[in-house]
């Protein structure tokens, strides 16, 4: 017998209304990105953070992969304060975010001569 529609949608609605930061299975970097969305225009967020992904969380350090060394340096130079504020807002202010370049596009900085 099929489940009535109102019973099916109730669970979805309850899940949708739950704040994302309160979901324990969400990665910390995703929570940080949610906070950054408030302060950055969509193009800026996509350009500098769109290809970043959390690789690990040891409790006191979160490793985040970024596509290239220039992107890593740009994030550290221009967004470190926003990242620190986001960490504080999610209650993880003592966590060190370690950005690691995956190497794609690293040759942008190399001299072709």
Secondary structure, 3 states (H helix, E strand, C coil): CCCCHHHHHHHHHHHHHCCHHHCCCCCHHHHHHHHHHHHCCHHHHHHHHCCCEEEEECCCEEEEEECCHHHHHHHHHHHHHHHHHHHHHCCCCCCEEEEEECCCCHHHHCCCC
